[in-house]
Amino acid sequence: MNNGTSEAPATTRTPRTTTTTEELDTLKRELMKAEVRLAKARATVTGAEVDIKFLNARLKALAK
């Protein structure tokens, strides 16, 4: 049903022409830095999980 409002289809959107190559390069660099930080955080979590398993095993062995 048509309620009197017209919506432009997605294909008629105008592209962003103000984006420069420098902006794109900056965004790519920032994304790569964020990915590195995420990888480091995941490694830290994995290391902590290994430590916890090891310490739990030692505690159980000593508690026997």
C-alpha positions as YAML, in Angstrom:
chain: A
units: angstrom
residues:
- id: 1
  name: MET
  ca: [0.00, 0.00, 0.00]
- id: 2
  name: ASN
  ca: [1.32, 3.45, -0.88]
- id: 3
  name: ASN
  ca: [1.11, 5.93, 2.00]
- id: 4
  name: GLY
  ca: [2.38, 8.91, 0.02]
- id: 5
  name: THR
  ca: [6.03, 8.68, 1.03]
- id: 6
  name: SER
  ca: [8.54, 7.84, -1.61]
- id: 7
  name: GLU
  ca: [11.70, 5.98, -0.75]
- id: 8
  name: ALA
  ca: [14.65, 5.95, -3.08]
- id: 9
  name: PRO
  ca: [15.96, 2.50, -3.86]
- id: 10
  name: ALA
  ca: [19.48, 1.68, -2.64]
- id: 11
  name: THR
  ca: [20.80, 1.78, -6.20]
- id: 12
  name: THR
  ca: [20.14, 5.51, -6.50]
- id: 13
  name: ARG
  ca: [22.32, 6.49, -3.53]
- id: 14
  name: THR
  ca: [25.17, 8.75, -4.40]
- id: 15
  name: PRO
  ca: [28.61, 7.41, -3.54]
- id: 16
  name: ARG
  ca: [30.77, 9.19, -0.97]
- id: 17
  name: THR
  ca: [33.09, 11.29, -3.04]
- id: 18
  name: THR
  ca: [34.73, 13.00, -0.06]
- id: 19
  name: THR
  ca: [36.63, 9.84, 0.96]
- id: 20
  name: THR
  ca: [40.24, 10.24, 0.03]
- id: 21
  name: THR
  ca: [42.93, 7.65, -0.46]
- id: 22
  name: GLU
  ca: [44.64, 9.00, 2.63]
- id: 23
  name: GLU
  ca: [41.50, 8.43, 4.72]
- id: 24
  name: LEU
  ca: [41.22, 4.88, 3.44]
- id: 25
  name: ASP
  ca: [44.88, 4.19, 4.21]
- id: 26
  name: THR
  ca: [44.42, 5.59, 7.72]
- id: 27
  name: LEU
  ca: [41.37, 3.42, 8.31]
- id: 28
  name: LYS
  ca: [43.20, 0.32, 7.04]
- id: 29
  name: ARG
  ca: [46.13, 1.04, 9.36]
- id: 30
  name: GLU
  ca: [43.82, 1.53, 12.33]
- id: 31
  name: LEU
  ca: [41.99, -1.69, 11.51]
- id: 32
  name: MET
  ca: [45.26, -3.62, 11.34]
- id: 33
  name: LYS
  ca: [46.32, -2.17, 14.72]
- id: 34
  name: ALA
  ca: [42.99, -3.21, 16.22]
- id: 35
  name: GLU
  ca: [43.39, -6.72, 14.81]
- id: 36
  name: VAL
  ca: [46.86, -6.97, 16.38]
- id: 37
  name: ARG
  ca: [45.49, -5.82, 19.75]
- id: 38
  name: LEU
  ca: [42.72, -8.42, 19.50]
- id: 39
  name: ALA
  ca: [45.22, -11.18, 18.68]
- id: 40
  name: LYS
  ca: [47.36, -10.18, 21.68]
- id: 41
  name: ALA
  ca: [44.33, -10.16, 23.95]
- id: 42
  name: ARG
  ca: [43.31, -13.62, 22.74]
- id: 43
  name: ALA
  ca: [46.82, -14.91, 23.37]
- id: 44
  name: THR
  ca: [46.72, -13.48, 26.88]
- id: 45
  name: VAL
  ca: [43.39, -15.17, 27.57]
- id: 46
  name: THR
  ca: [44.68, -18.47, 26.24]
- id: 47
  name: GLY
  ca: [47.77, -18.19, 28.41]
- id: 48
  name: ALA
  ca: [45.64, -17.47, 31.46]
- id: 49
  name: GLU
  ca: [43.42, -20.47, 30.72]
- id: 50
  name: VAL
  ca: [46.48, -22.73, 30.51]
- id: 51
  name: ASP
  ca: [47.78, -21.32, 33.81]
- id: 52
  name: ILE
  ca: [44.45, -21.97, 35.49]
- id: 53
  name: LYS
  ca: [44.29, -25.58, 34.26]
- id: 54
  name: PHE
  ca: [47.85, -26.20, 35.39]
- id: 55
  name: LEU
  ca: [47.31, -24.65, 38.82]
- id: 56
  name: ASN
  ca: [44.04, -26.55, 39.28]
- id: 57
  name: ALA
  ca: [45.80, -29.81, 38.47]
- id: 58
  name: ARG
  ca: [48.59, -29.02, 40.99]
- id: 59
  name: LEU
  ca: [46.04, -28.09, 43.65]
- id: 60
  name: LYS
  ca: [44.12, -31.33, 43.14]
- id: 61
  name: ALA
  ca: [47.34, -33.35, 43.26]
- id: 62
  name: LEU
  ca: [48.45, -31.68, 46.49]
- id: 63
  name: ALA
  ca: [45.01, -31.98, 48.09]
- id: 64
  name: LYS
  ca: [45.03, -35.79, 47.77]
...
